[in-house]
Amino acid sequence: MGKYIELSSANFDVAKEGVALVDFWAPWCGPCRMLAPVIDELAADFDGKAKICKVNTDEEQDLAVEYGVRSIPTLLFFKDGELKDQLVGAQSKQIISEKIKSLL
């Protein structure tokens, strides 16, 4: 079963290989907590195909600033190191899944 990857400034390059979803979140954020089980399911669904990652914006404010994250949750979609798309706010699993599939 796939598990999401916790990202920090030190290992953010992981998201730049292949296809990756990066969820910018914080523990105090209600919509982020609603999205958490969806992120877990996506990590299992896309295991071996795409990386599902999370960045705690409380701990990694530099990354949030670097990627222009102004509200959370913000989902960034990368392919081969290039930012391809983003979604802001809690989204359905289907919407997120389709965005990932479009990059594979």
Backbone as XML, in Angstrom:
<?xml version="1.0"?>
<chain id="A" units="angstrom">
  <residue number="1" name="MET">
    <atom name="N" x="0.845" y="-1.202" z="0.000"/>
    <atom name="CA" x="0.000" y="0.000" z="0.000"/>
    <atom name="C" x="0.875" y="1.245" z="0.000"/>
  </residue>
  <residue number="2" name="GLY">
    <atom name="N" x="0.568" y="2.167" z="-0.873"/>
    <atom name="CA" x="1.351" y="3.395" z="-0.980"/>
    <atom name="C" x="1.102" y="4.323" z="0.190"/>
  </residue>
  <residue number="3" name="LYS">
    <atom name="N" x="2.092" y="5.105" z="0.497"/>
    <atom name="CA" x="1.965" y="6.096" z="1.554"/>
    <atom name="C" x="2.467" y="7.408" z="0.976"/>
  </residue>
  <residue number="4" name="TYR">
    <atom name="N" x="1.856" y="8.497" z="1.414"/>
    <atom name="CA" x="2.334" y="9.792" z="0.923"/>
    <atom name="C" x="3.716" y="10.089" z="1.505"/>
  </residue>
  <residue number="5" name="ILE">
    <atom name="N" x="4.403" y="11.015" z="0.862"/>
    <atom name="CA" x="5.763" y="11.397" z="1.242"/>
    <atom name="C" x="5.711" y="12.769" z="1.912"/>
  </residue>
  <residue number="6" name="GLU">
    <atom name="N" x="6.283" y="12.870" z="3.116"/>
    <atom name="CA" x="6.391" y="14.173" z="3.800"/>
    <atom name="C" x="7.561" y="14.928" z="3.174"/>
  </residue>
  <residue number="7" name="LEU">
    <atom name="N" x="7.294" y="16.118" z="2.666"/>
    <atom name="CA" x="8.354" y="16.903" z="2.038"/>
    <atom name="C" x="8.779" y="18.068" z="2.918"/>
  </residue>
  <residue number="8" name="SER">
    <atom name="N" x="10.058" y="18.426" z="2.782"/>
    <atom name="CA" x="10.613" y="19.607" z="3.425"/>
    <atom name="C" x="11.533" y="20.275" z="2.405"/>
  </residue>
  <residue number="9" name="SER">
    <atom name="N" x="12.124" y="21.379" z="2.776"/>
    <atom name="CA" x="13.085" y="22.031" z="1.875"/>
    <atom name="C" x="14.219" y="21.069" z="1.521"/>
  </residue>
  <residue number="10" name="ALA">
    <atom name="N" x="14.581" y="20.216" z="2.477"/>
    <atom name="CA" x="15.718" y="19.308" z="2.282"/>
    <atom name="C" x="15.450" y="18.241" z="1.227"/>
  </residue>
  <residue number="11" name="ASN">
    <atom name="N" x="14.203" y="17.767" z="1.120"/>
    <atom name="CA" x="13.932" y="16.664" z="0.181"/>
    <atom name="C" x="12.890" y="17.011" z="-0.884"/>
  </residue>
  <residue number="12" name="PHE">
    <atom name="N" x="12.615" y="18.294" z="-1.105"/>
    <atom name="CA" x="11.562" y="18.679" z="-2.050"/>
    <atom name="C" x="11.847" y="18.208" z="-3.476"/>
  </residue>
  <residue number="13" name="ASP">
    <atom name="N" x="13.120" y="17.969" z="-3.785"/>
    <atom name="CA" x="13.473" y="17.504" z="-5.134"/>
    <atom name="C" x="12.794" y="16.197" z="-5.498"/>
  </residue>
  <residue number="14" name="VAL">
    <atom name="N" x="12.369" y="15.413" z="-4.497"/>
    <atom name="CA" x="11.632" y="14.166" z="-4.745"/>
    <atom name="C" x="10.410" y="14.448" z="-5.618"/>
  </residue>
  <residue number="15" name="ALA">
    <atom name="N" x="9.759" y="15.593" z="-5.386"/>
    <atom name="CA" x="8.549" y="15.948" z="-6.134"/>
    <atom name="C" x="8.855" y="16.348" z="-7.571"/>
  </residue>
  <residue number="16" name="LYS">
    <atom name="N" x="10.132" y="16.506" z="-7.881"/>
    <atom name="CA" x="10.497" y="16.975" z="-9.215"/>
    <atom name="C" x="10.871" y="15.836" z="-10.150"/>
  </residue>
  <residue number="17" name="GLU">
    <atom name="N" x="10.669" y="14.598" z="-9.691"/>
    <atom name="CA" x="10.955" y="13.432" z="-10.525"/>
    <atom name="C" x="9.623" y="12.797" z="-10.920"/>
  </residue>
  <residue number="18" name="GLY">
    <atom name="N" x="9.392" y="12.661" z="-12.220"/>
    <atom name="CA" x="8.152" y="12.044" z="-12.690"/>
    <atom name="C" x="6.946" y="12.911" z="-12.371"/>
  </residue>
  <residue number="19" name="VAL">
    <atom name="N" x="5.832" y="12.266" z="-12.031"/>
    <atom name="CA" x="4.578" y="12.968" z="-11.730"/>
    <atom name="C" x="4.399" y="13.005" z="-10.214"/>
  </residue>
  <residue number="20" name="ALA">
    <atom name="N" x="4.058" y="14.184" z="-9.699"/>
    <atom name="CA" x="3.869" y="14.320" z="-8.249"/>
    <atom name="C" x="2.733" y="15.295" z="-7.943"/>
  </residue>
  <residue number="21" name="LEU">
    <atom name="N" x="1.986" y="14.941" z="-6.901"/>
    <atom name="CA" x="0.996" y="15.829" z="-6.309"/>
    <atom name="C" x="1.581" y="16.282" z="-4.979"/>
  </residue>
  <residue number="22" name="VAL">
    <atom name="N" x="1.599" y="17.595" z="-4.740"/>
    <atom name="CA" x="2.085" y="18.114" z="-3.458"/>
    <atom name="C" x="0.939" y="18.870" z="-2.784"/>
  </residue>
  <residue number="23" name="ASP">
    <atom name="N" x="0.556" y="18.375" z="-1.614"/>
    <atom name="CA" x="-0.514" y="18.959" z="-0.805"/>
    <atom name="C" x="0.115" y="19.866" z="0.246"/>
  </residue>
  <residue number="24" name="PHE">
    <atom name="N" x="-0.104" y="21.175" z="0.124"/>
    <atom name="CA" x="0.335" y="22.131" z="1.151"/>
    <atom name="C" x="-0.792" y="22.246" z="2.168"/>
  </residue>
  <residue number="25" name="TRP">
    <atom name="N" x="-0.511" y="21.929" z="3.439"/>
    <atom name="CA" x="-1.529" y="21.827" z="4.477"/>
    <atom name="C" x="-0.966" y="22.305" z="5.807"/>
  </residue>
  <residue number="26" name="ALA">
    <atom name="N" x="-1.830" y="22.359" z="6.818"/>
    <atom name="CA" x="-1.410" y="22.640" z="8.196"/>
    <atom name="C" x="-2.344" y="21.892" z="9.145"/>
  </residue>
  <residue number="27" name="PRO">
    <atom name="N" x="-1.830" y="21.505" z="10.327"/>
    <atom name="CA" x="-2.632" y="20.709" z="11.262"/>
    <atom name="C" x="-3.906" y="21.414" z="11.735"/>
  </residue>
  <residue number="28" name="TRP">
    <atom name="N" x="-3.906" y="22.738" z="11.800"/>
    <atom name="CA" x="-5.053" y="23.493" z="12.320"/>
    <atom name="C" x="-6.119" y="23.762" z="11.250"/>
  </residue>
  <residue number="29" name="CYS">
    <atom name="N" x="-5.863" y="23.375" z="10.018"/>
    <atom name="CA" x="-6.740" y="23.708" z="8.884"/>
    <atom name="C" x="-7.834" y="22.655" z="8.717"/>
  </residue>
  <residue number="30" name="GLY">
    <atom name="N" x="-9.103" y="23.047" z="8.928"/>
    <atom name="CA" x="-10.233" y="22.126" z="8.808"/>
    <atom name="C" x="-10.336" y="21.458" z="7.443"/>
  </residue>
  <residue number="31" name="PRO">
    <atom name="N" x="-10.365" y="22.242" z="6.347"/>
    <atom name="CA" x="-10.442" y="21.625" z="5.009"/>
    <atom name="C" x="-9.259" y="20.691" z="4.732"/>
  </residue>
  <residue number="32" name="CYS">
    <atom name="N" x="-8.093" y="21.008" z="5.297"/>
    <atom name="CA" x="-6.921" y="20.129" z="5.118"/>
    <atom name="C" x="-7.174" y="18.777" z="5.772"/>
  </residue>
  <residue number="33" name="ARG">
    <atom name="N" x="-7.772" y="18.805" z="6.960"/>
    <atom name="CA" x="-8.072" y="17.559" z="7.667"/>
    <atom name="C" x="-9.120" y="16.748" z="6.907"/>
  </residue>
  <residue number="34" name="MET">
    <atom name="N" x="-10.080" y="17.440" z="6.274"/>
    <atom name="CA" x="-11.086" y="16.746" z="5.454"/>
    <atom name="C" x="-10.425" y="16.066" z="4.247"/>
  </residue>
  <residue number="35" name="LEU">
    <atom name="N" x="-9.399" y="16.692" z="3.717"/>
    <atom name="CA" x="-8.723" y="16.190" z="2.521"/>
    <atom name="C" x="-7.759" y="15.046" z="2.846"/>
  </residue>
  <residue number="36" name="ALA">
    <atom name="N" x="-7.302" y="14.949" z="4.096"/>
    <atom name="CA" x="-6.270" y="13.970" z="4.469"/>
    <atom name="C" x="-6.597" y="12.530" z="4.067"/>
  </residue>
  <residue number="37" name="PRO">
    <atom name="N" x="-7.836" y="12.026" z="4.338"/>
    <atom name="CA" x="-8.126" y="10.642" z="3.920"/>
    <atom name="C" x="-8.086" y="10.463" z="2.399"/>
  </residue>
  <residue number="38" name="VAL">
    <atom name="N" x="-8.455" y="11.500" z="1.661"/>
    <atom name="CA" x="-8.402" y="11.454" z="0.192"/>
    <atom name="C" x="-6.948" y="11.330" z="-0.262"/>
  </residue>
  <residue number="39" name="ILE">
    <atom name="N" x="-6.063" y="12.096" z="0.371"/>
    <atom name="CA" x="-4.633" y="12.039" z="0.033"/>
    <atom name="C" x="-4.099" y="10.628" z="0.300"/>
  </residue>
  <residue number="40" name="ASP">
    <atom name="N" x="-4.499" y="10.038" z="1.438"/>
    <atom name="CA" x="-4.077" y="8.665" z="1.756"/>
    <atom name="C" x="-4.553" y="7.685" z="0.685"/>
  </residue>
  <residue number="41" name="GLU">
    <atom name="N" x="-5.804" y="7.818" z="0.253"/>
    <atom name="CA" x="-6.343" y="6.928" z="-0.787"/>
    <atom name="C" x="-5.607" y="7.111" z="-2.108"/>
  </residue>
  <residue number="42" name="LEU">
    <atom name="N" x="-5.316" y="8.357" z="-2.461"/>
    <atom name="CA" x="-4.600" y="8.622" z="-3.714"/>
    <atom name="C" x="-3.198" y="8.025" z="-3.672"/>
  </residue>
  <residue number="43" name="ALA">
    <atom name="N" x="-2.554" y="8.073" z="-2.502"/>
    <atom name="CA" x="-1.212" y="7.493" z="-2.359"/>
    <atom name="C" x="-1.254" y="5.994" z="-2.656"/>
  </residue>
  <residue number="44" name="ALA">
    <atom name="N" x="-2.328" y="5.335" z="-2.215"/>
    <atom name="CA" x="-2.486" y="3.906" z="-2.494"/>
    <atom name="C" x="-2.831" y="3.683" z="-3.967"/>
  </residue>
  <residue number="45" name="ASP">
    <atom name="N" x="-3.754" y="4.484" z="-4.496"/>
    <atom name="CA" x="-4.213" y="4.329" z="-5.883"/>
    <atom name="C" x="-3.073" y="4.523" z="-6.890"/>
  </residue>
  <residue number="46" name="PHE">
    <atom name="N" x="-2.202" y="5.487" z="-6.614"/>
    <atom name="CA" x="-1.158" y="5.843" z="-7.587"/>
    <atom name="C" x="0.222" y="5.319" z="-7.194"/>
  </residue>
  <residue number="47" name="ASP">
    <atom name="N" x="0.265" y="4.378" z="-6.245"/>
    <atom name="CA" x="1.528" y="3.796" z="-5.803"/>
    <atom name="C" x="2.294" y="3.255" z="-7.005"/>
  </residue>
  <residue number="48" name="GLY">
    <atom name="N" x="3.528" y="3.697" z="-7.172"/>
    <atom name="CA" x="4.350" y="3.241" z="-8.288"/>
    <atom name="C" x="4.126" y="4.007" z="-9.576"/>
  </residue>
  <residue number="49" name="LYS">
    <atom name="N" x="3.104" y="4.878" z="-9.613"/>
    <atom name="CA" x="2.818" y="5.643" z="-10.834"/>
    <atom name="C" x="3.101" y="7.134" z="-10.651"/>
  </residue>
  <residue number="50" name="ALA">
    <atom name="N" x="2.697" y="7.650" z="-9.486"/>
    <atom name="CA" x="2.892" y="9.077" z="-9.189"/>
    <atom name="C" x="3.214" y="9.205" z="-7.706"/>
  </residue>
  <residue number="51" name="LYS">
    <atom name="N" x="3.948" y="10.256" z="-7.365"/>
    <atom name="CA" x="4.266" y="10.511" z="-5.966"/>
    <atom name="C" x="3.190" y="11.410" z="-5.367"/>
  </residue>
  <residue number="52" name="ILE">
    <atom name="N" x="2.678" y="11.030" z="-4.206"/>
    <atom name="CA" x="1.697" y="11.833" z="-3.483"/>
    <atom name="C" x="2.431" y="12.365" z="-2.253"/>
  </residue>
  <residue number="53" name="CYS">
    <atom name="N" x="2.524" y="13.686" z="-2.168"/>
    <atom name="CA" x="3.372" y="14.307" z="-1.150"/>
    <atom name="C" x="2.597" y="15.349" z="-0.349"/>
  </residue>
  <residue number="54" name="LYS">
    <atom name="N" x="3.092" y="15.625" z="0.863"/>
    <atom name="CA" x="2.482" y="16.646" z="1.709"/>
    <atom name="C" x="3.569" y="17.563" z="2.258"/>
  </residue>
  <residue number="55" name="VAL">
    <atom name="N" x="3.241" y="18.849" z="2.353"/>
    <atom name="CA" x="4.130" y="19.837" z="2.964"/>
    <atom name="C" x="3.353" y="20.541" z="4.071"/>
  </residue>
  <residue number="56" name="ASN">
    <atom name="N" x="3.852" y="20.451" z="5.294"/>
    <atom name="CA" x="3.255" y="21.156" z="6.429"/>
    <atom name="C" x="3.721" y="22.616" z="6.359"/>
  </residue>
  <residue number="57" name="THR">
    <atom name="N" x="2.797" y="23.517" z="6.029"/>
    <atom name="CA" x="3.181" y="24.921" z="5.815"/>
    <atom name="C" x="3.625" y="25.602" z="7.112"/>
  </residue>
  <residue number="58" name="ASP">
    <atom name="N" x="3.211" y="25.094" z="8.271"/>
    <atom name="CA" x="3.689" y="25.666" z="9.534"/>
    <atom name="C" x="5.188" y="25.425" z="9.695"/>
  </residue>
  <residue number="59" name="GLU">
    <atom name="N" x="5.638" y="24.257" z="9.250"/>
    <atom name="CA" x="7.044" y="23.877" z="9.405"/>
    <atom name="C" x="7.895" y="24.290" z="8.210"/>
  </residue>
  <residue number="60" name="GLU">
    <atom name="N" x="7.279" y="24.471" z="7.061"/>
    <atom name="CA" x="8.021" y="24.739" z="5.816"/>
    <atom name="C" x="7.512" y="26.014" z="5.141"/>
  </residue>
  <residue number="61" name="GLN">
    <atom name="N" x="7.569" y="27.120" z="5.869"/>
    <atom name="CA" x="7.045" y="28.377" z="5.334"/>
    <atom name="C" x="7.798" y="28.840" z="4.098"/>
  </residue>
  <residue number="62" name="ASP">
    <atom name="N" x="9.100" y="28.533" z="4.017"/>
    <atom name="CA" x="9.893" y="28.929" z="2.844"/>
    <atom name="C" x="9.353" y="28.296" z="1.566"/>
  </residue>
  <residue number="63" name="LEU">
    <atom name="N" x="8.966" y="27.021" z="1.650"/>
    <atom name="CA" x="8.406" y="26.340" z="0.470"/>
    <atom name="C" x="7.063" y="26.953" z="0.083"/>
  </residue>
  <residue number="64" name="ALA">
    <atom name="N" x="6.248" y="27.266" z="1.083"/>
    <atom name="CA" x="4.942" y="27.874" z="0.798"/>
    <atom name="C" x="5.134" y="29.205" z="0.069"/>
  </residue>
  <residue number="65" name="VAL">
    <atom name="N" x="6.088" y="29.992" z="0.532"/>
    <atom name="CA" x="6.375" y="31.285" z="-0.106"/>
    <atom name="C" x="6.918" y="31.065" z="-1.520"/>
  </residue>
  <residue number="66" name="GLU">
    <atom name="N" x="7.849" y="30.131" z="-1.654"/>
    <atom name="CA" x="8.472" y="29.865" z="-2.954"/>
    <atom name="C" x="7.438" y="29.491" z="-4.015"/>
  </residue>
  <residue number="67" name="TYR">
    <atom name="N" x="6.407" y="28.732" z="-3.607"/>
    <atom name="CA" x="5.393" y="28.289" z="-4.565"/>
    <atom name="C" x="4.123" y="29.132" z="-4.519"/>
  </residue>
  <residue number="68" name="GLY">
    <atom name="N" x="4.169" y="30.273" z="-3.853"/>
    <atom name="CA" x="3.057" y="31.212" z="-3.873"/>
    <atom name="C" x="1.794" y="30.698" z="-3.213"/>
  </residue>
  <residue number="69" name="VAL">
    <atom name="N" x="1.942" y="29.829" z="-2.203"/>
    <atom name="CA" x="0.786" y="29.272" z="-1.510"/>
    <atom name="C" x="0.254" y="30.323" z="-0.538"/>
  </residue>
  <residue number="70" name="ARG">
    <atom name="N" x="-0.954" y="30.820" z="-0.817"/>
    <atom name="CA" x="-1.553" y="31.865" z="0.011"/>
    <atom name="C" x="-2.689" y="31.350" z="0.876"/>
  </residue>
  <residue number="71" name="SER">
    <atom name="N" x="-3.331" y="30.282" z="0.438"/>
    <atom name="CA" x="-4.378" y="29.669" z="1.265"/>
    <atom name="C" x="-4.217" y="28.160" z="1.161"/>
  </residue>
  <residue number="72" name="ILE">
    <atom name="N" x="-4.657" y="27.468" z="2.201"/>
    <atom name="CA" x="-4.505" y="26.024" z="2.221"/>
    <atom name="C" x="-5.857" y="25.379" z="2.435"/>
  </residue>
  <residue number="73" name="PRO">
    <atom name="N" x="-6.058" y="24.162" z="1.970"/>
    <atom name="CA" x="-5.062" y="23.378" z="1.236"/>
    <atom name="C" x="-4.855" y="23.885" z="-0.199"/>
  </residue>
  <residue number="74" name="THR">
    <atom name="N" x="-3.603" y="23.829" z="-0.638"/>
    <atom name="CA" x="-3.260" y="24.081" z="-2.034"/>
    <atom name="C" x="-2.597" y="22.819" z="-2.558"/>
  </residue>
  <residue number="75" name="LEU">
    <atom name="N" x="-3.073" y="22.332" z="-3.688"/>
    <atom name="CA" x="-2.514" y="21.143" z="-4.322"/>
    <atom name="C" x="-1.765" y="21.562" z="-5.579"/>
  </residue>
  <residue number="76" name="LEU">
    <atom name="N" x="-0.487" y="21.219" z="-5.626"/>
    <atom name="CA" x="0.328" y="21.512" z="-6.808"/>
    <atom name="C" x="0.622" y="20.211" z="-7.534"/>
  </residue>
  <residue number="77" name="PHE">
    <atom name="N" x="0.551" y="20.260" z="-8.856"/>
    <atom name="CA" x="0.781" y="19.088" z="-9.695"/>
    <atom name="C" x="2.039" y="19.315" z="-10.520"/>
  </residue>
  <residue number="78" name="PHE">
    <atom name="N" x="3.018" y="18.432" z="-10.349"/>
    <atom name="CA" x="4.288" y="18.543" z="-11.056"/>
    <atom name="C" x="4.463" y="17.390" z="-12.026"/>
  </residue>
  <residue number="79" name="LYS">
    <atom name="N" x="5.137" y="17.678" z="-13.137"/>
    <atom name="CA" x="5.586" y="16.620" z="-14.046"/>
    <atom name="C" x="7.012" y="16.949" z="-14.453"/>
  </residue>
  <residue number="80" name="ASP">
    <atom name="N" x="7.920" y="16.024" z="-14.161"/>
    <atom name="CA" x="9.338" y="16.188" z="-14.490"/>
    <atom name="C" x="9.876" y="17.539" z="-14.023"/>
  </residue>
  <residue number="81" name="GLY">
    <atom name="N" x="9.519" y="17.924" z="-12.806"/>
    <atom name="CA" x="10.056" y="19.138" z="-12.205"/>
    <atom name="C" x="9.330" y="20.410" z="-12.573"/>
  </residue>
  <residue number="82" name="GLU">
    <atom name="N" x="8.368" y="20.316" z="-13.471"/>
    <atom name="CA" x="7.651" y="21.508" z="-13.926"/>
    <atom name="C" x="6.270" y="21.566" z="-13.283"/>
  </residue>
  <residue number="83" name="LEU">
    <atom name="N" x="5.936" y="22.719" z="-12.719"/>
    <atom name="CA" x="4.606" y="22.909" z="-12.141"/>
    <atom name="C" x="3.600" y="22.981" z="-13.285"/>
  </residue>
  <residue number="84" name="LYS">
    <atom name="N" x="2.651" y="22.036" z="-13.306"/>
    <atom name="CA" x="1.702" y="21.941" z="-14.421"/>
    <atom name="C" x="0.323" y="22.484" z="-14.081"/>
  </residue>
  <residue number="85" name="ASP">
    <atom name="N" x="-0.070" y="22.387" z="-12.800"/>
    <atom name="CA" x="-1.434" y="22.773" z="-12.442"/>
    <atom name="C" x="-1.526" y="22.958" z="-10.944"/>
  </residue>
  <residue number="86" name="GLN">
    <atom name="N" x="-2.617" y="23.588" z="-10.497"/>
    <atom name="CA" x="-2.855" y="23.679" z="-9.064"/>
    <atom name="C" x="-4.339" y="23.798" z="-8.773"/>
  </residue>
  <residue number="87" name="LEU">
    <atom name="N" x="-4.701" y="23.329" z="-7.579"/>
    <atom name="CA" x="-6.065" y="23.450" z="-7.077"/>
    <atom name="C" x="-5.969" y="24.054" z="-5.683"/>
  </residue>
  <residue number="88" name="VAL">
    <atom name="N" x="-6.906" y="24.948" z="-5.363"/>
    <atom name="CA" x="-6.931" y="25.547" z="-4.031"/>
    <atom name="C" x="-8.244" y="25.174" z="-3.359"/>
  </residue>
  <residue number="89" name="GLY">
    <atom name="N" x="-8.151" y="24.772" z="-2.092"/>
    <atom name="CA" x="-9.336" y="24.362" z="-1.344"/>
    <atom name="C" x="-9.540" y="22.863" z="-1.418"/>
  </residue>
  <residue number="90" name="ALA">
    <atom name="N" x="-10.416" y="22.363" z="-0.545"/>
    <atom name="CA" x="-10.708" y="20.925" z="-0.531"/>
    <atom name="C" x="-11.386" y="20.539" z="-1.843"/>
  </residue>
  <residue number="91" name="GLN">
    <atom name="N" x="-10.904" y="19.467" z="-2.449"/>
    <atom name="CA" x="-11.418" y="19.004" z="-3.739"/>
    <atom name="C" x="-11.856" y="17.551" z="-3.610"/>
  </residue>
  <residue number="92" name="SER">
    <atom name="N" x="-12.677" y="17.097" z="-4.547"/>
    <atom name="CA" x="-13.099" y="15.698" z="-4.525"/>
    <atom name="C" x="-11.953" y="14.813" z="-5.009"/>
  </residue>
  <residue number="93" name="LYS">
    <atom name="N" x="-11.995" y="13.569" z="-4.568"/>
    <atom name="CA" x="-10.980" y="12.600" z="-4.999"/>
    <atom name="C" x="-10.983" y="12.471" z="-6.517"/>
  </residue>
  <residue number="94" name="GLN">
    <atom name="N" x="-12.175" y="12.489" z="-7.116"/>
    <atom name="CA" x="-12.282" y="12.320" z="-8.564"/>
    <atom name="C" x="-11.556" y="13.445" z="-9.313"/>
  </residue>
  <residue number="95" name="ILE">
    <atom name="N" x="-11.754" y="14.679" z="-8.881"/>
    <atom name="CA" x="-11.113" y="15.818" z="-9.554"/>
    <atom name="C" x="-9.593" y="15.707" z="-9.461"/>
  </residue>
  <residue number="96" name="ILE">
    <atom name="N" x="-9.099" y="15.408" z="-8.256"/>
    <atom name="CA" x="-7.651" y="15.303" z="-8.052"/>
    <atom name="C" x="-7.087" y="14.138" z="-8.858"/>
  </residue>
  <residue number="97" name="SER">
    <atom name="N" x="-7.783" y="13.011" z="-8.820"/>
    <atom name="CA" x="-7.362" y="11.814" z="-9.535"/>
    <atom name="C" x="-7.255" y="12.069" z="-11.045"/>
  </residue>
  <residue number="98" name="GLU">
    <atom name="N" x="-8.235" y="12.763" z="-11.601"/>
    <atom name="CA" x="-8.222" y="13.057" z="-13.043"/>
    <atom name="C" x="-7.050" y="13.955" z="-13.408"/>
  </residue>
  <residue number="99" name="LYS">
    <atom name="N" x="-6.733" y="14.920" z="-12.538"/>
    <atom name="CA" x="-5.577" y="15.788" z="-12.824"/>
    <atom name="C" x="-4.282" y="14.975" z="-12.839"/>
  </residue>
  <residue number="100" name="ILE">
    <atom name="N" x="-4.146" y="14.058" z="-11.873"/>
    <atom name="CA" x="-2.934" y="13.228" z="-11.838"/>
    <atom name="C" x="-2.864" y="12.354" z="-13.096"/>
  </residue>
  <residue number="101" name="LYS">
    <atom name="N" x="-3.985" y="11.705" z="-13.432"/>
    <atom name="CA" x="-4.014" y="10.828" z="-14.619"/>
    <atom name="C" x="-3.647" y="11.588" z="-15.888"/>
  </residue>
  <residue number="102" name="SER">
    <atom name="N" x="-4.048" y="12.853" z="-15.979"/>
    <atom name="CA" x="-3.763" y="13.628" z="-17.192"/>
    <atom name="C" x="-2.263" y="13.889" z="-17.352"/>
  </residue>
  <residue number="103" name="LEU">
    <atom name="N" x="-1.502" y="13.750" z="-16.274"/>
    <atom name="CA" x="-0.056" y="13.979" z="-16.342"/>
    <atom name="C" x="0.755" y="12.688" z="-16.538"/>
  </residue>
  <residue number="104" name="LEU">
    <atom name="N" x="0.099" y="11.554" z="-16.337"/>
    <atom name="CA" x="0.833" y="10.271" z="-16.448"/>
    <atom name="C" x="1.102" y="9.908" z="-17.895"/>
  </residue>
</chain>
